[in-house]
Structures are given as structure tokens and as C-alpha cells.
């Protein structure tokens, strides 16, 4: 009975007419007995013993069932907590991420740029901001459809992200407009890096495309709007130069 999970907790009372044998009594307890009675046993004593052990058995069974229920409830709560945490993570990611390209959306990239400019280390560490614009993107959509345009946008972001160092970020600020945040990078180095990215940008799904860029370096105590305005002027200069190139703010002076 003790070896069977269906009966291993059933109370077992040994009833014997043999003389008291301490060794055999302990042997009975070791096999799993809960009590050891010698004949003759008065009926009331037997009933009382059985009732007491049955009550104890039922009490233990109830506690065990409650424990099992609590453990199931705990596991369910843990699963629910994990699902809620995952849902929260997805919601946060969705709130800060551009759904199509997977890069930070306008709100998030501007927040990252503002934080970089507010960093007290900026006075000893340069911060560059670049505005990027895909050239003649409307023509890409008109020729290859929006699916082709979406493929170009995703490929563009994936290619640039492979060239980013730690702390650098690319975000989408408009349809085909992007902001590249380059903390710890001098203006000349930022332009060199962008030219390297631009020259290695290949076609995707048989669609060739190019992009133009304008780069500005933040000045001490300068607001983000001022830096973006100078980067936008540099981007406009790239378009005047025929597109498919990188211009720095110094080139427009």
C-alpha cells in the first residue's frame, strides 16, 4: 500500500493477538503503520482510533489539495505576470519604435538626441547630428509600388545600423527622412562615416536607390532645434549638389 501512490497515505492500523514484541512493533511502524493495537480491542476504542486517523487523513488530504491549488494558482499567476511583462515590453517597444523599419520613431530619436545634448560630458565629447533623406523616393514608390518602397526603407535602415557604434542611433523622423545621432564623433569623422555608408549601400530586391545627408556638430549650450536647423541646411546643400552625397555645415558657410 505504501508503494502505491493511490493508497500510500491511507492510515494503517495493525491489529494483532500476538504477545507484545517490541522488535516486531517497531518493524510494523517502519513499514508505515500509524498505530499498533493488541486484541482484544473494545469496539469504542477501535471506532475512536479509526475516526481519529480518518479525520487526520482527511485533514492532510485537504491541506495537500489546498497546497496543490495554491501551487497551480501561483504558477498561473507567474505565467500571467510573464505574459503581462512581455505585453508591456512590446507596448513600450511599439511606443518608441517605427513599425516598418524597427528603428526609433520620431519621438524617441528626438528624445535621445536631446539627452545627448544635455549630457554634461558634451563639453569634452562632441555630438554630431545628421539628417538623411532618400533621393527621389516618390519615384521608387511610383515605379515599384509601396511594397518596393517599404523594402528599400528596411534595407536602408539595416545597412546603416550595421555600421553604427555603441551609443549611436538612427531614427525615422518622416516618410523617407531619418536622423542619425553620433555622440563622441567629430564633424569630419561623421562625414567620413556617412560617405562610407553611402558608398557601400547596394540595391535591394533589384531596386537601386541613393540618399543625401547633411551633418552638423552641436555647439556648447546649443539647443537641439538649432543643431537640426544647421543639419537641414547642410542636407539642402547636398540636394543642390545633385544628391547622393554628404555635406557638412561648414560647406554651406
VOMARMI-352063 format. One line per field, with one value per residue (C-alpha): chain; residue number from 1; x, z, y; residue in three letters. Coordinates in nm, 3 decimals, always signed. Example, Ala and Ser with C-alpha at 12.3 -4.5 7.8 and 13.67 -1.06 7.14 Angstrom:
<recs>
ch [A,A]
i [1,2]
x [+1.230,+1.367]
z [+0.780,+0.714]
y [-0.450,-0.106]
aa [ALA,SER]
</recs>
This chain:
<recs>
ch [A,A,A,A,A,A,A,A,A,A,A,A,A,A,A,A,A,A,A,A,A,A,A,A,A,A,A,A,A,A,A,A,A,A,A,A,A,A,A,A,A,A,A,A,A,A,A,A,A,A,A,A,A,A,A,A,A,A,A,A,A,A,A,A,A,A,A,A,A,A,A,A,A,A,A,A,A,A,A,A,A,A,A,A,A,A,A,A,A,A,A,A,A,A,A,A,A,A,A,A,A,A,A,A,A,A,A,A,A,A,A,A,A,A,A,A,A,A,A,A,A,A,A,A,A,A,A,A,A,A,A,A,A,A,A,A,A,A,A,A,A,A,A,A,A,A,A,A,A,A,A,A,A,A,A,A,A,A,A,A,A,A,A,A,A,A,A,A,A,A,A,A,A,A,A,A,A,A,A,A,A,A,A,A,A,A,A,A,A,A,A,A,A,A,A,A,A,A,A,A,A,A,A,A,A,A,A,A,A,A,A,A,A,A,A,A,A,A,A,A,A,A,A,A,A,A,A,A,A,A,A,A,A,A,A,A,A,A,A,A,A,A,A,A,A,A,A,A,A,A,A,A,A]
i [1,2,3,4,5,6,7,8,9,10,11,12,13,14,15,16,17,18,19,20,21,22,23,24,25,26,27,28,29,30,31,32,33,34,35,36,37,38,39,40,41,42,43,44,45,46,47,48,49,50,51,52,53,54,55,56,57,58,59,60,61,62,63,64,65,66,67,68,69,70,71,72,73,74,75,76,77,78,79,80,81,82,83,84,85,86,87,88,89,90,91,92,93,94,95,96,97,98,99,100,101,102,103,104,105,106,107,108,109,110,111,112,113,114,115,116,117,118,119,120,121,122,123,124,125,126,127,128,129,130,131,132,133,134,135,136,137,138,139,140,141,142,143,144,145,146,147,148,149,150,151,152,153,154,155,156,157,158,159,160,161,162,163,164,165,166,167,168,169,170,171,172,173,174,175,176,177,178,179,180,181,182,183,184,185,186,187,188,189,190,191,192,193,194,195,196,197,198,199,200,201,202,203,204,205,206,207,208,209,210,211,212,213,214,215,216,217,218,219,220,221,222,223,224,225,226,227,228,229,230,231,232,233,234,235,236,237,238,239,240,241,242,243,244,245,246,247,248,249,250,251,252,253]
x [+0.000,+0.282,+0.436,+0.116,+0.052,-0.323,-0.300,+0.034,-0.132,-0.416,-0.384,-0.285,-0.358,-0.202,-0.431,-0.273,-0.346,+0.022,+0.209,+0.381,+0.707,+0.898,+1.106,+0.801,+0.612,+0.885,+0.904,+0.533,+0.582,+0.875,+0.657,+0.416,+0.171,+0.012,-0.086,-0.046,-0.333,-0.344,-0.651,-0.900,-0.984,-1.307,-1.530,-1.547,-1.167,-1.147,-1.408,-1.232,-0.893,-1.030,-1.227,-0.923,-0.692,-0.953,-1.007,-0.630,-0.603,-0.883,-0.727,-0.390,-0.560,-0.744,-0.421,-0.244,-0.525,-0.512,-0.137,-0.179,-0.441,-0.215,+0.076,-0.141,-0.262,+0.097,+0.206,-0.090,-0.002,+0.359,+0.253,+0.018,+0.291,+0.532,+0.269,+0.191,+0.562,+0.605,+0.298,+0.431,+0.769,+0.601,+0.386,+0.690,+0.878,+0.584,+0.563,+0.928,+0.986,+0.895,+0.679,+0.810,+1.186,+1.236,+1.443,+1.343,+1.047,+1.049,+0.956,+1.217,+1.511,+1.448,+1.441,+1.772,+1.925,+1.804,+1.951,+2.285,+2.296,+2.202,+2.482,+2.737,+3.018,+2.925,+3.164,+3.450,+3.282,+3.148,+2.796,+2.708,+2.363,+2.292,+1.971,+1.934,+1.687,+1.631,+1.667,+1.356,+1.176,+0.839,+0.973,+1.067,+0.710,+0.559,+0.780,+0.791,+0.483,+0.466,+0.593,+0.910,+0.936,+0.898,+1.172,+1.403,+1.334,+1.403,+1.721,+1.839,+1.798,+1.951,+2.256,+2.317,+2.266,+2.541,+2.783,+2.674,+2.895,+2.775,+2.576,+2.495,+2.133,+1.929,+1.567,+1.290,+1.154,+0.937,+0.838,+1.187,+1.367,+1.596,+1.802,+2.141,+2.277,+2.655,+2.775,+3.152,+3.213,+3.380,+3.223,+3.489,+3.470,+3.091,+3.107,+3.367,+3.150,+2.844,+3.034,+3.150,+2.791,+2.667,+2.931,+2.856,+2.477,+2.362,+2.025,+1.756,+1.502,+1.650,+1.578,+1.872,+1.849,+2.066,+2.043,+2.164,+2.294,+2.361,+2.575,+2.613,+2.808,+2.644,+2.794,+2.823,+2.484,+2.307,+1.950,+1.857,+1.643,+1.945,+2.160,+1.883,+1.839,+2.206,+2.195,+1.889,+2.074,+2.359,+2.110,+1.963,+2.314,+2.358,+2.043,+2.172,+2.495,+2.299,+2.202,+2.371,+2.634,+2.715,+2.756,+2.869,+2.751,+3.093,+3.037,+2.739,+2.934]
z [+0.000,+0.079,-0.262,-0.447,-0.490,-0.476,-0.120,+0.017,+0.257,+0.380,+0.760,+0.850,+1.198,+1.292,+1.495,+1.646,+1.909,+1.950,+2.261,+2.268,+2.073,+2.069,+1.763,+1.560,+1.680,+1.551,+1.232,+1.184,+1.232,+0.989,+0.717,+0.754,+1.032,+1.222,+1.524,+1.675,+1.879,+2.083,+2.096,+2.243,+2.140,+2.267,+1.976,+2.101,+2.113,+1.759,+1.636,+1.812,+1.666,+1.314,+1.337,+1.463,+1.190,+0.917,+1.034,+1.032,+0.686,+0.551,+0.710,+0.550,+0.217,+0.237,+0.317,+0.033,-0.208,-0.093,-0.141,-0.491,-0.567,-0.435,-0.639,-0.951,-0.874,-0.819,-1.149,-1.323,-1.164,-1.268,-1.626,-1.621,-1.480,-1.750,-2.019,-1.880,-1.864,-2.224,-2.334,-2.151,-2.320,-2.660,-2.584,-2.478,-2.785,-3.006,-2.845,-2.925,-3.245,-3.606,-3.700,-4.056,-4.008,-3.644,-3.571,-3.311,-3.419,-3.439,-3.077,-2.943,-3.162,-3.078,-2.709,-2.747,-2.929,-2.662,-2.391,-2.573,-2.593,-2.225,-2.119,-1.916,-2.088,-2.418,-2.347,-2.378,-2.613,-2.947,-3.063,-3.431,-3.581,-3.942,-4.139,-4.413,-4.699,-4.961,-5.307,-5.531,-5.304,-5.458,-5.787,-5.612,-5.484,-5.820,-6.006,-5.765,-5.552,-5.178,-5.112,-5.303,-5.117,-4.783,-4.882,-4.963,-4.629,-4.434,-4.629,-4.583,-4.203,-4.177,-4.376,-4.167,-3.838,-3.928,-3.933,-3.605,-3.296,-2.939,-2.837,-3.196,-3.311,-3.629,-3.612,-3.861,-3.843,-4.155,-4.456,-4.607,-4.366,-4.091,-3.809,-3.726,-3.379,-3.345,-2.993,-2.939,-3.310,-3.467,-3.771,-4.016,-3.882,-3.907,-4.272,-4.346,-4.180,-4.378,-4.704,-4.623,-4.556,-4.870,-5.097,-4.976,-4.997,-5.251,-5.413,-5.259,-5.442,-5.763,-5.665,-5.669,-5.463,-5.307,-5.017,-4.930,-4.591,-4.402,-4.088,-3.807,-3.482,-3.168,-3.014,-2.639,-2.477,-2.813,-2.838,-3.048,-3.278,-3.366,-3.447,-3.658,-3.847,-3.946,-4.037,-4.250,-4.428,-4.499,-4.630,-4.862,-4.988,-5.071,-5.279,-5.459,-5.532,-5.720,-5.430,-5.346,-5.132,-4.781,-4.687,-4.360,-4.212,-4.290,-4.662,-4.652,-4.490]
y [+0.000,+0.240,+0.171,+0.265,+0.638,+0.570,+0.426,+0.545,+0.793,+0.573,+0.524,+0.167,+0.025,-0.307,-0.531,-0.843,-1.107,-1.196,-1.101,-0.764,-0.785,-0.457,-0.550,-0.655,-0.347,-0.114,-0.317,-0.253,+0.120,+0.120,-0.033,+0.258,+0.176,+0.465,+0.257,-0.092,-0.239,-0.559,-0.781,-0.773,-0.417,-0.264,-0.154,+0.203,+0.221,+0.083,+0.328,+0.615,+0.518,+0.478,+0.804,+0.995,+0.866,+0.910,+1.270,+1.326,+1.170,+1.388,+1.695,+1.620,+1.547,+1.879,+2.064,+1.884,+1.970,+2.332,+2.331,+2.189,+2.452,+2.726,+2.596,+2.587,+2.938,+3.052,+2.901,+3.063,+3.399,+3.359,+3.284,+3.581,+3.806,+3.690,+3.749,+4.095,+4.181,+4.066,+4.263,+4.570,+4.528,+4.503,+4.809,+5.012,+4.896,+4.989,+5.332,+5.409,+5.209,+5.269,+4.971,+4.935,+4.972,+4.877,+5.191,+5.453,+5.663,+6.043,+6.096,+5.857,+5.964,+6.331,+6.238,+6.052,+6.349,+6.593,+6.370,+6.356,+6.735,+6.765,+6.527,+6.728,+6.536,+6.703,+6.989,+6.742,+6.493,+6.619,+6.532,+6.527,+6.507,+6.407,+6.435,+6.174,+6.175,+5.904,+6.057,+6.065,+5.821,+5.905,+5.771,+5.445,+5.409,+5.503,+5.254,+4.961,+5.016,+5.068,+4.715,+4.802,+5.132,+4.954,+4.708,+4.999,+5.168,+4.849,+4.776,+5.133,+5.111,+4.764,+4.873,+5.184,+5.002,+4.754,+5.050,+5.208,+5.201,+5.173,+5.480,+5.583,+5.575,+5.601,+5.712,+5.776,+6.131,+6.125,+5.917,+5.885,+6.118,+5.994,+6.138,+5.990,+6.064,+6.038,+6.121,+6.122,+6.191,+6.495,+6.658,+6.537,+6.181,+6.186,+6.291,+6.022,+5.756,+5.863,+5.858,+5.505,+5.401,+5.575,+5.422,+5.069,+5.097,+4.840,+4.771,+4.556,+4.339,+4.469,+4.833,+5.075,+5.391,+5.663,+5.904,+6.252,+6.363,+6.684,+6.687,+6.943,+6.936,+7.068,+7.379,+7.443,+7.514,+7.487,+7.360,+7.061,+7.276,+7.489,+7.185,+7.032,+7.358,+7.362,+6.991,+7.062,+7.344,+7.101,+6.844,+7.106,+7.176,+6.805,+6.819,+7.128,+6.943,+6.677,+6.445,+6.114,+6.288,+6.410,+6.777,+6.928,+7.255,+7.406,+7.363,+7.599,+7.884]
aa [UNK,UNK,UNK,UNK,UNK,UNK,UNK,UNK,UNK,UNK,UNK,UNK,UNK,UNK,UNK,UNK,UNK,UNK,UNK,UNK,UNK,UNK,UNK,UNK,UNK,UNK,UNK,UNK,UNK,UNK,UNK,UNK,UNK,UNK,UNK,UNK,UNK,UNK,UNK,UNK,UNK,UNK,UNK,UNK,UNK,UNK,UNK,UNK,UNK,UNK,UNK,UNK,UNK,UNK,UNK,UNK,UNK,UNK,UNK,UNK,UNK,UNK,UNK,UNK,UNK,UNK,UNK,UNK,UNK,UNK,UNK,UNK,UNK,UNK,UNK,UNK,UNK,UNK,UNK,UNK,UNK,UNK,UNK,UNK,UNK,UNK,UNK,UNK,UNK,UNK,UNK,UNK,UNK,UNK,UNK,UNK,UNK,UNK,UNK,UNK,UNK,UNK,UNK,UNK,UNK,UNK,UNK,UNK,UNK,UNK,UNK,UNK,UNK,UNK,UNK,UNK,UNK,UNK,UNK,UNK,UNK,UNK,UNK,UNK,UNK,UNK,UNK,UNK,UNK,UNK,UNK,UNK,UNK,UNK,UNK,UNK,UNK,UNK,UNK,UNK,UNK,UNK,UNK,UNK,UNK,UNK,UNK,UNK,UNK,UNK,UNK,UNK,UNK,UNK,UNK,UNK,UNK,UNK,UNK,UNK,UNK,UNK,UNK,UNK,UNK,UNK,UNK,UNK,UNK,UNK,UNK,UNK,UNK,UNK,UNK,UNK,UNK,UNK,UNK,UNK,UNK,UNK,UNK,UNK,UNK,UNK,UNK,UNK,UNK,UNK,UNK,UNK,UNK,UNK,UNK,UNK,UNK,UNK,UNK,UNK,UNK,UNK,UNK,UNK,UNK,UNK,UNK,UNK,UNK,UNK,UNK,UNK,UNK,UNK,UNK,UNK,UNK,UNK,UNK,UNK,UNK,UNK,UNK,UNK,UNK,UNK,UNK,UNK,UNK,UNK,UNK,UNK,UNK,UNK,UNK,UNK,UNK,UNK,UNK,UNK,UNK,UNK,UNK,UNK,UNK,UNK,UNK,UNK,UNK,UNK,UNK,UNK,UNK]
</recs>
